[in-house]
Amino acid sequence: MTSCRAALLAATILLASAGFPATAQQPPAGPSAASGQESASERLHRLFRESDEASLRRNPISAMFRGDFRYADRLGDYVSDEYYAAERAAAEQELAALAAIDREALNPTDRLAYDVFKYQREDDLADLQPEILALTAVRPLNHFSGFHTFYPVFASGRNTAPFRNVEDYENNLKRHREFVLLIDKAIERFRQGMASGVVETRLTIQNVIDQLDTQLAAAPEESPYFGPVENFPDAVPEGERARLRQAHLETIRDGIYPAYRRLRDFLRDEYLPVAREQAGLVHMRGGETLYRRLIQENTTLPLTADHVHDLGLREVARIRSEMEAIKDRVGFTGTLGEFFEHLRTSKEFEPESREWMRETYYAIGRRVDARIAEIFSTIPRTPLEVREVEAFRERNEAGGSYQDGTPDGSRPGVFYYNAYDLPSRRTYGMETLYLHEGAPGHHFQISLANENEALPAFMRFGGNTAFVEGWALYAETLWDELGMETDPYQRFGGLNDEMLRAMRLVVDTGIHAKGWTREQAIRYMLDNSGMSETEVVSEVERYIAIPGQALAYKLGQLKILELRARAEQALGDRFDLKNFHAQILMTGALPLTVLESKIDGWIAARRTS
């Protein structure tokens, strides 16, 4: 799943990776006064409802991802001081209201919700402290996390923004105007960073310039923004279509494109010359403080960079030994490094075409579907589609990503595969990638939470990277139960993907805490995996752009595997994998410390029942 920075996993993986934090248009009203007749549970759930509704008003983008279009006439202000002040006030007020509720008077389910809400709001507040904002707000976008690439997908007519009737099209034009303002506000934030000495890297900014050039090279009529007026729904009268088409063309041509040019020219002519040459946060003023915070935020665990780095080195060594066994099994007589090079370069492992990739992923999905009910008691209602990453953003995107659907099934979940530089894409990783991004990975975890109306909204639609990505990587380990990776090369693909997540622990900390260069990180990953150079370069530049996020995958997976092993050992014959998976999935994306407490309680209850 793609991945990302600001704002955690608010509603979807894509939203987070786009860099859209929760927005604030007005100061929060705060929780209402409690009635003397309310129980502790009633007060708690009223707080949840009021917090959620206030967040939706401040955050129209997240609302739309949930299929709530009441505020669809707004895009939001994501970068102003007013936004940050309002978000901080909301977190402080809601934590105060939570503290006034007697946790001991709650039932076990409500205590879990209490703990998750407390953790999330305290975590939000930590990101909103002035010393952290001084290091993040002045770097509002980069090539991996930015509204300049998120928004054209969002507004394309094939994504989240609704296009059902004339009002929806008018709302789209209003959002376009706010988007133009957002671009100009981002420029001002960058200028503040230039003044304070907190700047992005030359690499990330050059990539942004290239992304903007790619979009500007297309005529307005060829841009994603024009898509909605090329296919009107029946509810839009014929008499309105020419007007709306012209209005959209003018807004794109005279509003969005000039804003892109302003941003591109500023970054190229003013910002790039002062951007930092070195890749890691260790080289940025305040970078060490920020990286400590990002490790905690992304892993939900109190870990040091040295601990994570050393753990990664141990995991890399373990996985290499399993790769050696695969090499011997297929009869390759060279070294492991030579085996990696064979896998990278042999035409045997090249996809036949983009269309072949799509059809192969659908075939993999059918095989998974045939076995999935053996280890899961609940299957998502939300359908899953397979789509190719759009050409305008494919160069800097990961090999696969997921965007969630809506709980009512009106918008499917989407597994995106990347066909950029097609010969560099390797067929032996396809089964594992589907398990991670599709079923039973992101699609199961996110959809089952979204569809569970018994949960408060913040647990249905919120989350944290360590749980979300940890689950998806854990889902890769279910290949045996699902009858996948029976071919040794596909099994190698599974190990190769696991190696990627182990190397991330080494490389992310290497870059941001130990001063590794981009080239050093690339060499390390090529030496320890069968990934292509195209894939490795994209990965390393991602870690440079969004420090700490890549740590969440392996650390989350290891925690879930640890909890499963603990349950299997404690329960013996009473361990049931379906039940374990339900315990992990059916209460949303929990912080790992909260998840561990929940599973320990479940084990204890099962042992005495």
TORLUM-795772 format. One record per residue: residue in one letter; x, y, z of N, C-alpha, C in turn. Coordinates in steps of 0.02 Angstrom, whole numbers, plus 50000, padded with zeros to 5 digits. Layout:
N
AXYZXYZXYZ ...
This chain:
609
M500404994350000500005000050000500415006050000 T500275009649969500625015749965500705018650031 S500865021750035501095024350085501165031250103 C501495034150155501325040950160501525044550221 R501305050850225501505054650284500885057350316 A500825063450329500355066950372499695063550381 A499445063850437498755061950453498615054650459 L499115050550469498995043450480498585040450424 L498135035850441497735032150393497015034450395 A496875040650398496215043250412495655038950385 A495565038750321495015034850294495235029650246 T495755030950208495995026050159496735026350152 I497015020950125497725020850113497915026150063 L497525026950012497685031949962497655038849990 L497155040350030497095047050059497695048650100 A497915043950139498505045150181499125046350137 S499205042150087499805042750046499785049150005 A499195052049997499155058249959499365064250001 G499445063350066499665068850107499105073550127 F498485071250131497935075450151497785074350225 P497995078750269497795078250338497075080450348 A496795078850406496125081150421496105088750418 T495585091450387495565098650376495175102150430 A495285108550436494935112550486494705119050454 Q494065119950446493805126050417493575131050471 Q493465128550531493205132750584493415129750651 P493445133750705493625130950770493115125850791 P493335120350822492865115250844492415117650900 A491805115250899491335117350951491465113851016 G491785107951014491915104151074491335099751093 P491445094551133490905090151153490385093851194 S489765091851186489225095151223489225092951295 A488885096751337488855095151408488485088651419 A488715084751467488415078251480487775078951521 S487315074551507486695074251546486825070251609 G486545072551665486635069051728486335062151728 Q485895060651680485565054151676485965049151635 E486495051351601486865046851557487315042151596 S487365036051572487865031451598488535033051569 A489065029951596489735030951569489765028751496 S489445023151480489455020751411489095025651365 E488535028251386488165033051345488565039351333 R488905041751385489325047651377489905046351328 L490185040351334490745038651290490525038551217 H489965035351203489745034851134489485041451107 R489225045651150489035052351127489655056251109 L490185055551148490815058851131491075056451064 F491045049851052491265047150988490865050150930 R490205050350938489775052950884489925060250871 E489975064150923490095071350914490785072750885 S491275068950907491945069750880491955068050806 D491615062650788491605060550718491245065650674 E490685068150697490315072950657490705079450649 A491035081650703491435087750698492015086650649 S492315080750651492865079350605492635079350533 L492045076550520491785076550451491665083550426 R491415087950470491305094850449491965098250432 R492485096650471493135099750458493485096350400 N493285090250385493655085950339493215083250284 P493015087450236492565085150184492855079550140 I493515079450133493825074150092493715067350125 S493855066750189493735060350223493005058450221 A492565063350227491845061950223491675058850156 M491945061650102491795058950036492065051950027 F492645050450056492905043650051492435038750086 R492055041050134491575036750168490895036750134 G490835040350078490195040650043489725045850071 D489975050450113489575055750143489725062150104 F489235064650066489345070250021489015076650045 R488865077150110488535083250135488985089350128 Y489645088250130490105093950128490515093850064 A490225091050011490595089949949490705096349909 D490435102049932490565108349898491225111449921 R491595108049965492225110649990492775105549982 L493375108149971493975103949971494315104350038 G494415110350063494705111250129495375114850126 D495575117150184496205120750193496665116250234 Y497195113750204497605108650236498265111250264 V498415117550255499095119750271499135126150312 S498575129150330498595135550364498705134850439 D498915140250471498965140350544498285139250576 E497765141750545497085140850572496895133450573 Y497085129950521496955122750519497275119250578 Y497915120450587498275117050641498005118950709 A497835125350719497565127450783496905124150798 A496475123550748495825120450757495895113050772 E496355109650738496455102550751496725101350821 R497175105650842497455105050909496915106150962 A496495111250952495955112650999495465106851004 A495315103850946494845098150946495135092350986 A495775090850976496075085251012496095086551087 E496265092651107496295094351178495605093851211 Q495095096551178494425096451206494155089351211 E494285085251162494025078451164494395074051214 L495025075251224495385071551276495145073551345 A494985079951354494715082151418494035078951432 A493615078551380492965075351388493035067951403 L493525064751372493645057651384493875056451456 A494315060651481494575059951549494025060451601 A493475063951585492925064751632492475058651636 I492605053651593492205047451592492575042051632 D492215038851677492515033651719492625027251678 R493255025951661493405020051620493205013651655 E493285013251721493135007151757492395005451757 A491975010351741491255009151738491035006451670 L491495005551624491335003351557491404995751551 N491054992851503491144985651489491794984651449 P492024978451442492664977351408492704980151337 T492164979751299492164982351231492244989951231 D491884993251275491945000551279492625002651305 R492924998751349493595000451372494095000251315 L494014995251271494444994951212494355001251170 A493735003151157493605009151117493895015351152 Y493815015751217494085021251257494845021751246 D495185016051251495915015951246496145017951176 V495785015651125495975017351056495875024751043 F495305027351065495165034451055495695038751090 K495855036851152496365040551190497035040451154 Y497225034551132497865033951097497875038351034 Q497345037850995497335041550931497355049050941 R496975051450989496955058750998497605061251029 E497915057451074498565059451100499085059251045 D499045054451000499515053950945499415059850897 D498795061650883498665067550841498965073750874 L498865074350939499105080350974499865080750972 A500195075050975500935075150971501175078050905 D500815076550851501015079250785500865086650779 L500435089250822500215096250816500595100950863 Q501105098250897501515102550940501945107250898 P502045113350921502415118350880503095115850857 E503455112250900504135110150881504115105050824 I503575101150820503515096350764503245099850702 L502755104250710502485107850652503015112050618 A503495114650657504025118550627504455114450579 L504405107750585504795103350543504385099950488 T503725100450493503295096950445502865101650403 A502565106650434502105111050397502455114850341 V503095116150349503465120050298503715115550242 R503545109250243503695104650188503035101250168 P502585105050135501895102750126501795097150075 L502285095850032502205090449983502875088249958 N502885082049933503455079549896503195074749843 H503645071149810503415067249752503005061149772 F503065058849834502685052949854502055054849893 S502045060749922501495062749965501305069949950 G500815070749907500645077549889499965078049855 F499625083549868498965084549838499005085949764 H499595087549738499665088749666499575082349627 T499715076449658499585070049624498955066649651 F498775067949714498155065149741497545068049706 Y497525074649699496915077849678496695076149607 P497135075749557496895073849491496575066849489 V496825062249530496505055649534495825056249568 F495805059849623495185060849661494635063849617 A494825068649575494335072449536494245069849465 S494485063849451494505061349383493845058549357 G493365057649401492745054349381492775046849388 R493355044149405493435036949415493665035449486 N493565040249530493815039549598493275041549647 T493445045249698493005046449755492505052049743 A492715057549713492265063249704491645061149664 P491045063049689490425060849656490255064949594 F489995061749543489755065049483489095061749462 R488555063349501487905060249490487405064849457 N487495071449467487005076249445487335083049436 V486945088049417487215094749404487545097549466 E487245096549525487535099249586488235096449599 D488325090049585488995087149595489515090449549 Y489325091949488489785095349443489935102449465 E489435105849490489545112549517490005112249578 N489895107349621490335106549679491055105049658 N491135101249605491805099949580492165106349560 L491805110849527492105117249508492295121249570 K491895120949622492055124449684492685121549716 R492735114949715493335111749743493955113549702 H493875113949636494445115949594494705122849614 R494255127449629494475134149649494845133949715 E494625129749761494985129049824495665125749814 F495695121149767496325117849752496845122849728 V496645127449687497105132749663497365136749723 L496935138449770497155142049829497635137849870 L497495131449873497925126849911498625126649882 I498685126549817499345126649784499735132849805 D499395138649804499745144849821499925145049895 K499505142149938499685141850009500285137250021 A500325132049981500905127549987501555131149970 I501525135349919502115139349901502335143649960 E501845146749994502015150950051502315146850108 R502065140850118502355136550169503085134750152 F503205133150089503885131750068504345137850082 R504085143850069504485149850081504665150450156 Q504195148650199504335148950271504895144150288 G504895138250258505435133550270506095136050245 M506085139450188506705142450163506985147450214 A506545151250245506765156250293507025153050357 S506725147450378506935144250441507485139150432 G507645137450370508165132550357507935125350359 V507275124250359506995117450358506735116250287 V507095112450248506925111750177506925104350156 E506575103050102506555096350072507215094950036 T507275088850011507885086949974507825088949901 R508395089749869508395091349798508075085649758 L508205079549780507925073749745507165073949744 T506855074749802506125074649804505825080549766 I506135086349771505865092149737505945091649661 Q506505088949639506585087849566506055082949541 N505915077949581505375073249562504705076749558 V504565081249604503935085049600503915089249537 I504455092549522504495096549461504345092249400 D504645086249398504525081749342503785079649339 Q503475078349397502765076549399502335082249371 L502495088349391502105094049367502215094949291 D502825094149268502955094649196502555089449158 T502505083449185502135078149151501395080049144 Q501115082749198500405084649194500305090549147 L500755095349150500685101349108500795099849034 A501145094349019501265092548949500635090348913 A500135088148951499505086048921499045092048912 A498675092248857498175097448847497645096948902 P497335102548921496815102248972496285097048958 E496105096148894495595091248876495835084048885 E496495083148892496775076448901496945074948974 S496845079749017497025078849087496495074749124 P496665071749180496155068149219495575072649240 Y495705079149249495185083649271494605084249221 F494755082749157494245083349106493805077049101 G494025071749133493665065449129492935065749146 P492725069149200492015069149218491545072149166 V491805076749124491355079849075491385076249008 E491745070849004491745066748944491215061248948 N490985059749008490485054449017489975056749069 F489485060549047488975062949093488475057349111 P488245057149173487705052549190487045054949162 D486555050549158485915052349130485565057949169 A485735058649234485395063649275485605070749258 V486125071649217486335078349196485985079849129 P485535084749127485155086149065485615088149007 E485395086348947485775088148887485915095548884 G485425099648905485505106848901486035109648947 E486245105848996486755108149043487455105949025 R487505101048982488155097748972488665102248938 A488465106048888488935110448853489195115748901 R488745118448942488955123548991489455120749041 L489305114849068489755111849117490425109849086 R490395107549024491025105648991491465111848981 Q491165117348960491545123448950491815126249016 A491395125949069491615128449134492195124449161 H492175117849151492735113749174493365115149133 L493285115849068493865117349027494195123949049 E493795129049060494065135549080494405135149148 T494105131449195494405130849261495065127249259 I495105122049219495735118349212496255122749177 R496055125749121496525129549080496745136049114 D496275139449146496415146149173496535146249248 G496405140549282496495140349354497005135249376 I496865128849363497305123549387497985123649352 Y497985123949286498625123849251499075129749269 P498825135949271499255141449294499515140449365 A499105137449410499345136049478499905130949477 Y499825125749436500365120849428501005124349403 R500935128849355501525132249329501845136549382 R501435140049423501715144149477502115139749525 L501825133949543502175129449589502805126749557 R502755124449495503335121749459503895126949453 D503715132949433504225138149423504555140049489 F504155140649542504435142349607504915136949630 L504705130649626505135125249648505775124849607 R505715125749542506295125249498506775131049507 D506505137149511506925143149508507145145649576 E506735144649628506905147449693507065142149746 Y506665136749747506735131949802507285126849789 L507315124149728507795118949713508515121049729 P508715127249714509405129149729509585129049803 V509085129549848509235129549920509025123049954 A508725118449916508545111949945509175108249965 R509095103650015509685100350041509905094649994 E510545093849989510835088649946510765081749978 Q510865081350045510855074950079510145072350087 A510085065650086509425062550086509095062250154 G509475060750207509185058950271508985064750315 L508495063450359508295068450408508865070350455 V509335065950464509905067350508510275073550484 H510195075250420510535081050392510095087250392 M509475086750414509015092550415508985095450486 R508955101950492508885104950558508265102150593 G508355099450652507805096450689507625089450666 G508015086750620507835080350590507845074550638 E508325074450685508355068950733507735068750777 T507515074650799506895075050839506305072450798 L506255074650736505695072550694505705065050682 Y506295062250670506325055050654506115050950715 R506305052950775506075049350835505315049450838 R505025055050823504295055650824503985051250770 L504285051050711504005047150656504045039650670 I504565037350704504595030350722504015028550768 Q503895032550819503335031350865502665031650828 E502585036750786501945037750752501795031950705 N502285029650669502165024550618502145017450645 T502485016050700502505009350727502055008350787 T501825013650818501445013650881501825010050936 L502485009750931502905006450980503475011151000 P503705010851062504245015251086504925012451069 L505125012951006505745009850982506255015150963 T506895013350968507425017750945507635015750875 A507955020350841508205018850773508715013250774 D509155013150825509655007850830509335000950838 H508815000550880508474994050889508164991750824 V507834996250789507514994350726508034992250674 H508574995850670509104994250622509384987250634 D509534985750697509824979250713509324973550701 L508684974750717508174969750703508134968350628 G508174973650588508164972750516508744968650491 L509334969650518509914965750497509814958350512 R509524956850570509394949850586508884946650540 E508354950350523507844947750479508114946750408 V508524951250385508834950550319509244944150316 A509634942750368510044936750370509604930450369 R509064930450406508614924550408508314923250339 I508064928550307507724927650243508214925550189 R508824928150192509334926050143509444918550145 S509434915650204509534908350209508974904550176 E508364907050181507794903850148507834904750072 M508084910450051508184911549979508704906749950 E509234905549989509734900649968509414893849955 A508954891949998508614885449990508204885249926 I507874890749908507494891049845507974890549786 K508534894049790509034893849736509254886549724 D509394883049778509614876149771509044871749744 R508434873249765507864869149744507754869449669 V507844875349639507724875949566508354874049526 G508884872149560509474869649525509934875049498 F509894881149525510344886449503511024885549538 T511564885249500512214883349527512654889249547 G512444895349530512854901249547512744903549618 T513014909449633512924912449699512224915349705 L512044917249766511384920349776511344926949739 G511884930849739511894937049701511784935949627 E512094930649600511994928949530511274926649517 F510984923249566510284921149560509824927249558 F509964932149601509584938449599509624941649529 E510224941949501510314945149436509944941249382 H509954934649387509574930449339508834932149343 L508574932649403507864934149412507694941149387 R508154945849396508034952749374508024953349298 T508434949449265508554950749194508264945549146 S508084939649170507844934449125507164936349097 K507094935649031506454937048999505914932149020 E506124926549049505644921549074505164924549125 F505384929749160504974932649214504694939449196 E504694941249132504394947549110503644946649096 P503224951349117502514950949098502434951549023 E501944948048996501834948148923501574954948900 S501144958048940500854964448922500494967248983 R500284973448978499894976449032499234972749042 E498924970848986498284967248990498384960449022 W498944957149006499094950749035499164951349111 M499484956749134499554957749206498864958149239 R498424962049209497744962849239497394956149242 E497394952449188497034946049187497354940949234 T498014941249241498354936649287498174938249359 Y498124944649375497924946449443497204944149458 Y496764944849409496084942349420496074934749429 A496494931249392496534923949399496794922049469 I497294925749493497544924549560496984925649611 G496604930949600496044932449646495534926849649 R495394923849592494904918349592495174912349631 R495824911049627496114905549665496084906949740 V496224913049759496174914849830495454914249854 D494984916649815494274916449835494044909249848 A494324904549812494104897649819494304894649887 R494794897649921495044894849984494934899350044 I494754905550032494784910650085494324909050144 A493744905950131493284904450186493544899150233 E494074895750215494354890650260494684893750321 I494904900050316495264903050372494974909750394 F494424911950363494084918050384493344916750393 S493074919150448492374918050463491924923350431 T492214929150415491834934650384492184936950321 I491814937350266492084939650202491794946550186 P492204951350164491934957950149491374957850097 R490884962150107490364963050055490614967449998 T491074971950013491324976649964491704972849909 P491524973949845491884970549791492584973349783 L493014969449749493704971349737493824971549662 E494094977249638494284977949568495044978249561 V495294976549502496004977049486496074982449432 R496504987349444496614992749395497354994249389 E497534996649330498214998949317498305006049343 V498885007549373499045014349394499045018949333 E498745024849339498695029449284499395031749261 A499455033149196500105034649166500425040849197 F500025045849216500325052049238500665051449306 R500535046049344500835045449410501215038849418 E501255034749367501525028049375502275027949389 R502645032849364503375032649371503595032749443 N503245036349487503455037049556503025033149605 E502575028849579502145024949623502455018149638 A502235015249693502455008549712502185003449663 G502434997249668502214992049623501484990249631 G501204991349689500504990049701500244994549756 S499604995849756499294999849809498554998149812 Y498235000449865497524998949875497155005349894 Q496555006049866496095011349887495435008149908 D495195009949967494605006549993493975008949959 G493465004749962492805006449936492365009349990 T491725009749977491245012250026490885006350059 P490675007350122490355001850158489724999050124 D489375003250086488765000950053488894997449987 G489534997049967489714993649905489624997749842 S489425004049849489315008149789489965009949754 R490525009949791491185010749760491605004749782 P491885001149736492274995149754492944997049785 G493254992249819493954992849835494354991749772 V494934995049766495334994549705496044992549722 F496284987249692496984985349693497304988149630 Y497774992849639498134995849583498804992149574 Y498944990049513499604987249497499954992149450 N500614992349455501014997149418501364993649360 A501234995849299501544992749240502074997249208 Y502285002549245502805006949219503445002949207 D503795004349151504405000749132504254993249136 L503784991049094503494984349098504024978749102 P504564978949063505044973349068505364972649137 S505364978049177505664977649243505194974449294 R504554973949278504074970749323504174963249319 R504194960049376504344952949379503724948849396 T503614943549359503014939449369503024935449433 Y503634934049459503664929649518503434933049582 G503284939449581503034942849640502284944149640 M501934941649589501234943749580500764940749633 E500874934449650500424931349699500474934849767 T501084936149788501194939449852500894946449852 L500994950149797500734956949794499974956949800 Y499644952149768498914951749774498704950149846 L499044945549879498874943949948498934950149992 H499424954349978499544960350019499034965850005 E498964967649942498534973349925497794971449920 G497664965349898496974963249888496714959049945 A496574952649932496314948049982496834942850000 P496934941650064496584944350123496934950250155 G497304954250117497694959750144497284965950156 H497474971450122497144977850135496394977550124 H496184974050072495464973950057495064971050114 F495294965550142494944962450198494954966950260 Q495554969050279495614972850341495214979350340 I495284983150287494944989650284494194988750273 S493994984250229493284983350215492904980550275 L493194975650309492844972650366492754977850422 A493244982250431493154987550480492614992450457 N492654994650395492164999450369491454996850372 E491374990450360490704987450357490414985750426 N490814986150477490594984050544490254989950580 E489594990350573489224995950601489174995750676 A489384990250708489394989950781489964994050810 L490464995750770491024999750794490875007150790 P491145011150836491105018450826491485020350763 A491285025950734491555027850668492315028550668 F492605031050722493335032050721493705025450717 M493385019950740493695013350734493535010050668 R492965011750639492795009050572493245012150519 F493355018650523493675022250467494365024850484 G494575024550546495235026950565495745021350562 G496325022550593496815017250595497515019850604 N497995015350599498695017150603499085012750556 T499645015250532500025011850480500285005050503 A500495004550566500794998350590500294992650587 F499664993850606499164988650603498974987250530 V498814992350493498574991550425499094988050381 E499704990550383500224987550341500484981050372 G500494980750439500694974550472500234968850455 W499574970250453499094965150433499224962950361 A499324967750316499414965950245500034961650235 L500564963050273501164958950268501054952150301 Y500684952050356500494945650386500084941550337 A499634944850298499224941250249499664937550199 E500254940250183500704936850138500934930150166 T500964929650233501204923350263500674917950261 L500064919550239499524914650235499534910850168 W500064911450130500094908250064499984900750069 D500244897550121500174890350126499454888350139 E499134891650187498434890250203497974891350143 L498174895950098497754897650041497964894049977 G498434889549982498644885649924499004889749871 M499354895049891499724899249844500464897649848 E500854900549801501574900049799501814892849799 T501464888549764501674881549757502264880949708 D502314885649661502884885949617503464889049655 P504074886249651504634888849691504794896149675 Y504684898249613504824905149597504314909849629 Q503684907749633503194911849669503354912049743 R503604906349771503824906349841504414910949851 F504864911049801505404915949805505114923049804 G504604924049762504284930649761504034932649830 G503754927749867503534929249935504114931149980 L504654927449975505254929050014505544935749993 N505524937149928505794943449903505404949349932 D504734948649936504334954049965504464954650040 E504544948850074504694949150145505384952350155 M505854950750111506514953850114506464961350106 L506034963650060505944970750052505764974050118 R505284971150154505054974250216505594973850270 A506004968550270506554968050317507094973250300 M507244973950235507744978850214507524985950231 R506874987050231506634993750248506844995850318 L506854991050364507074992650432507794995050432 V508204991850390508904993650386509005000150348 V508675000750291508815006450246508495012850271 D507875012550295507545018650320507945021650378 T508125017450426508525019850482509225021750459 G509485018050410510145019650383510165026650354 I509655028350314509625034950282509505040450334 H509015039550377508785045050419509115045550487 A509445040250510509785040550575510535039550570 K510765036250516511475034550511511825037850452 G511465041950415511785045850363511945042150298 W511595036550285511705033050221511515037650163 T511865036850108511695040350046511175036450007 R510875039749959510395036449914510735030549879 E511345031549855511695026349818511865020449863 Q512055021849925512205016549973511595012249987 A511025015549994510395011950007510205007649948 I510275010349888510105006549827510555000349821 R511195001149834511654995549828511484990049879 Y511314992049939511144987149991510534983049970 M510034986249941509424982649922509544978249862 L509944980349815510094976149757510504970049778 D510934970949827511364965349850510974960149889 N510404961949915510044957349960509364955249935 S509214956449872508554954549846508584953549771 G508034950849744507974950149672507584955849640 M507494961349677507134967049650507514970149592 S507144972949544507454976449489507714983249513 E508174986149474508434992649493507884997949491 T507424997449444506865002149441506465001949506 E506314995949529505934995149591506324997849651 V506964996349653507374998449710507435006049713 V507555009149656507605016449655506965019649679 S506395017149656505745019749678505665018949753 E505865013149779505805011849851506245016649891 V506865017349873507315021549911507095028849909 E506865031149852506625038049848505985038949887 R505605033749895505015033949939505235034850012 Y505735031150035505955031850104506235038750118 I506565041550068506825048350075506245053250082 A505705052050045505145056750045504715056150108 I504605050050132504145049050189504495044950243 P504945047950280505335044350330504905040750382 G505105034750399504785031050453504195026850433 Q503845028650380503235025050362503385017750344 A503945016650310504105009950287504285005250345 L504415007850404504565003550462503954999850486 A503365002450472502744999850501502594992750478 Y502764991150416502564984750387502844978850426 K503504978550430503824972750461503684972450536 L503704978250568503584978350641502864976450657 G502394978650616501704976550626501614969150614 Q501914966550561501864959350546502164955150602 L502744957150625503074953250678502654953150742 K502304958550757501884958650816501294953850808 I500974953750749500404949250738500644941950739 L501204940550708501484933750710501654931650782 E501924936250820502084934950890501444933250929 L500914937050917500284935750953499974929150931 R500024927450867499754921050844500144915250877 A500804915750878501204910450909501044909850983 R500954915451016500784915351087500114911851097 A499624913451055498964910351062498994902851047 E499364900950995499414893850977499734889851034 Q500254892751064500594889151118500144888751180 A499784894151196499384894151256498754889951250 L498464889751190497814886551181497854879451153 G498404877851120498474871051094497904869251047 D497574863651061497024861351018496434866151018 R496394870551066495834875251069495954881451025 F496554881950997496684887650952496294886650887 D495954891850865495574891750803495784897750761 L496054896450700496334901850659495794906750637 K495204904250620494654908750602494504913650659 N494474910950719494314915050777494874920150790 F495494917850783496054922550792496014928250742 H495904926650679495854931950629495274936650643 A494724934050668494164938350686494354943050743 Q494734940450792494944944650848495404950250823 I495824948750774496274953850747495894959050707 L495424956850665495134961250614494494964850634 M494094962050677493404964450683493314970350730 T493854973150755493804979250795494214984950765 G494344984650701494704990050667495454989750679 A495794994850655496534995050658496754997850725 L496954993450770497134995350838497874997150842 P498065001850885498775002550902499044995950927 L499664994350912499924987750926499934986151001 T500044991151042500024989951114499314988151137 V498814991351108498114989751124497924982851097 L498154981351036498024974751007498314969251051 E498914970151074499224964951116498824963851180 S498594969151211498184968451271497534964751256 K497234966351198496604962951179496714955451169 I497234953651132497354946551117497534942751181 D497914945851226498074942651290497424941251329 G496964946051328496324944951362495924939451330 W495934939151263495584933751228495874926951244 I496534926451247496864920151264496654917951334 A496674922651380496494920951449495774918551453 A495324921751417494614919851419494514912951388 R494874911551333494804905051300495074899351344 R495594900751382495894895651424495424893651482 T495004898351503494574896951561493864895251541 S493704895751476493014894551454492874887051446 
